[in-house]
Structure formats: structure tokens, C-alpha cells
Amino acid sequence: MTSEEAERAHFFFPHIYGRTIKSVAAIPNLKRICEEHFMCKHCIQVLDLQGNPQLAKDHQIMAIPALVSKLPPQLERSSVTYATRKGCC
């Protein structure tokens, strides 16, 4: 990804706690949604709170699995639950 593409990309940071049923289902769902809606203009970085619980406080995570996204400059930060696709997008 070039720097110009990175400026226009959507960055997604799914927060999980270990390999739970919801977290295992959420990651492929997120990848599929991103591929359908953002083509190649997205980046996913999974953050496991089991290994670093301080991230929950730093990122103000109240429930997991949760998704924090860093959107292109023209859009603001948003948070959603993404374990199921129903009702999403």
C-alpha cells in the first residue's frame, strides 16, 4: 500500500479476548465485509486484550469483541460490534 493509498484507507482494529466463539467468527466476517465494501483500501490489525489488557482502557473498550476504526481524514472514528453480520452495513 502506497502512502497515498494509506491516507485514503480504512484501518480496523478488532479488539478480542483470546479465541472465543465470537472472536473466531468476527474476524472472517470483518474481512469479508471489508473486501466487499472497501476493496483493497483497508487494513485490519487484530488486538488481543488477553495479552495486553491495558489496551482496553487506552482505547476505551467497554465490551468485546469490539471494533475501533480509523477512517480516512474526511470521516470520524467509529465503533461497532461486528460478531454477526446481521444489521451491519
N, C-alpha and C positions, 0 to 999 in steps of 0.2 A: 504494500500500500504506500503510495507516494505521500508526501507531506500535504499536497493539495487535496488528495482523496481523504486523508485523515482528518482534515479540517471539516469536511462535509459528512464524515461517517458518524454513525450512531454507536456509542460504546455502551455495552451492557455488562453489569456486574451482578450476576446472581449470587445471593448470599444463601448458603445452605449450612446445615449442621450434620456432618457425616453423610453416610449413604442411606438415607431414609427412603421409603417408598415414594414420597412426594418429590424429594430432590432428584432421585433417579429418573422419575417421569418428567420433571420440569425441564431439565437441560435439553433433551432431544426436542421437546415441544418448543422451547425458545429458539433453538437452531432452525427448526422448520419454519416458524413464524418469520424469523429474520430473513431467511432465504427467499420466502415468498414476497415479503414486503420491502426489503432493503437491498435485495440482490447482493452485490459484493461490498456494499457500503456499510458494513457493520463489523464489530469486533466484540467477542464475548470472553470475559475473564471470570471464571468461577472462583468465588471466595468462600472457603470452608471455615465457618466460625468455630468449629470444634478445635481446630489447630490454633486459632487466634481470636479468642472471644472479645478482645478489645475492639476489634473491627465493628462489632455490633454497636458499641457505644459511639465510636468515631463516626459511623455512617448513619446513626440514629435509626437502627433497625429495631422494630417493635415486635415483629413476628417473622417466622421463617417457614418455608422458603420465601424470599423476597427478592425483588429486582430493583436495582438502582441503575438508572441510565443517565449517561452523559450525552446529551444531544448536541447537534451542531449549534453554533452560536446563536442562530436565529430562534432556536427553541429552548425552553427551560427544562430543568431537571424534573423528572417524574418518577414515581414509584408505583409498582403494581404487583399483585400476586399473580403468578403465572403457572401454577401447578396443573391447572386444567385449562384447556383452550376455550372452553365454553364461555361465552361472554367477552372474550378478548378480541380486540381489533374490530 
